[in-house]
């Protein structure tokens, strides 16, 4: 799509899945541009969760372009996701009243356990659905759905890939790419992140770094969402023929399912 910012701005596509991110330059200025970014970007900027918002402009096409300060830095490495600073920033996200109010104001959606299970079942290939472990996991997930009320849901990022964490050259950590933001049980984010980046034996330590009291109820909710995440990855990896990743998550799913029974 051709974009016309006028005012002398030059745009350079940055790639990615959506094709809506650009580096914008004008004279000595450089900014990060995003087309139709999450509408509560201003709140994220105010909270220091994302780089500072510089300006917002509506294009002739009706699309909205936002500009954020350009930061030199890098994305996190996988092993860095185990660090306390990641846990603490995610805690700030989940407990920000400003983010909660702003996402509510712009009509943020809710993601419930029942919705996740409804979306998940048809994503599984027929032969996966017949796998004894997956059948057992589904049965336990359906009967053990967390009962946290929507009144206690918080803003969740829901795509905590290590490439969405930006560490500036001044060692400031940011969480970017908020297109999938939703209201959900914070354990929704926690379970997915722990599955992907933290060894099972370190989960309790990481949750303490996050800043919560380790109650049996919290552990059960994190375990539940972690199992859902495992199943999602198993389904996706099967279709992509990434069988090593699929098998890794099958092993973790088995351990988590066993823990949910013994806890």
PyMOL commands that set and color helices and strands:
alter all, ss='L'
color gray80, all
select helices_A, chain A and resi 41-46+78-82+84-94+97-105+113-121+126-129+132-143+150-152+162-164+186-197+200-210+216-239+243-262
alter helices_A, ss='H'
color red, helices_A
select strands_A, chain A and resi 10-13+21-26+29-35+53-58+64-69+73-75+154-156+165-168+173-175+182-184
alter strands_A, ss='S'
color yellow, strands_A
deselect
rebuild
show_as cartoon
